[in-house]
Amino acid sequence: MRPILTHLALHVPDLPACITFYEDFCGMQVIHRRPGKGSQIVWMAEPGRESEFIFVIMPGGQPRKLASNDYSHFGFALNSREEVDAIAAKAEAAGCLIWAQRDEPYPVGYYCGVRDPAGHYIEFSFGQPLGPGARPINAA
């Protein structure tokens, strides 16, 4: 059997702020809560993908201090360039936009970057070979 990626576990300094961020910016929802790590452990997933991939979010982490040119990130695909623009505007208003919208050659596509309350970078994209607007990588 080959391994299958099922979750990503994150220690975060402000659990409620991170839950709100992932609900508001990423459309994720809390699917499970349980006591743990001095507070609670929360599982979040995209609606309809609860049995495929989740974020496990736990309190107690240190804020991430990534440089603006550090492209370590979580990637979320959107349905259009306009949705990327809307997320960028929302993030700019909230003070968490780190990469304004950019249009790069395939397979990168159109994207922007946002910082979550723990300091992780989140990329919102359209036109990559994953998610909405995708075309096969060999079609370049």
N, C-alpha and C positions, 0 to 999 in steps of 0.2 A: 504494500500500500504506500502511496506517496503522501507526504504531509500536505495538509490543507490549512491555509491561514484562516483562522476563525476570529481572532480578537487582538486588540492592542490594549495594553494596560498602562495607565498613566497615573502617577502620583501628582497631585496638583495642590498649590497652596490655598486656593479658595474654591472649595467644591461647589457651593451654590452658584458662584459666578460662572464657573465652567459649564455647569448644567444649563444655565440660562443661555450662554453663548452658543452651545451646540444645538439647543432647541431653536434659537432665534436665527442664527446664521446658516446652520446646516440642515435644518428640518429633522433632526434626530429627536427621538423621544426616549424617556426613561422606560425600560422594560422590566427592571428588577432592582430592588433595593434590599440590602441586608446589613445588619450591624457588622462593624469591623474597623480596624485601624483607628480606634478611638472615636469613631463617628459612624460612618456608613460607607458601604461600597455600592456604587451605582453602575448598572449596565445601561448603555444607550445604543440605540440602533436606528437605522433608517426604516421608516414604515415599510413593511413587506419583506425586509431583509433580516428580520430578527434571528433567524436560524442560520444565516450565512456569515455575517461579520458584525462584531460589536466593539464598542469602546468600553473598557472597564475603567472607571474613574474613581480614584481613592484619594482621601485627604493626606496631607503630610509632605507634599513635594515642595521643592524649592523653585522659585521662579526661574524660568529659562531666560538666558540673556544671549540670544542669538544676534549676530551681526546682520545688518541689513543685506549684506551680500552672501549670507549663508542661506542656501536654498534647500535646507532640510525642511520637509513639510509633509502634511497630509493633503491628499488631493481629492477634491470633490468636483465632479462634472456637472455642468449646467446645460440647459436646453437651448441656449442661444447666447449670442454676443450681448444682447440687451440685458440678459440676466446677469452676466458678468459685470456690465456697467452698473446695474442696480446694486449689486453686492458691494462694488467699489464705493459707490456713493454713500451707502449705508455705513460702511466701515470708516470712510473719511469723516462722516458726521459723528461717529462714535469714537474717533481718535485712534483707531486700530488698523488703518490701512498702512501696509508696509511696502507693497509694490503696486503702483498704479497700473491700470490696464496696459497690456503689452500684446502685440501681435507678432508672433515669431513663426518661422517656417515649420511646416509639418515635420515631425509629429507633435511639436510643442503647442501650437495653436494660440488662441486668444485667452489671456488669463490675468488675474490680479492676485495679490497676496494680502492676507489679513492675519493679525496676531491675536491669539486667544488670550484669556485672562491669565493663563499660566506661562505665557510667552512662547508657546508653540506656534509655528507658522502654518497657515492653511492656504492652499491654492484653490481657487475657483476657476474652472476652465471650460472652454467650449472648443470642440474641433480636434481633440486628441483621439488617439486610436482606442480609447476606453470611454464608455458612457455615451451620452447623447451626442449626436453629430459625428460619431466615430466612422472612420473608414479603415479598411484593413491596412496594417502597417506596411505590407508589401505593395500597396497601391500608390506609394509616394512618387 
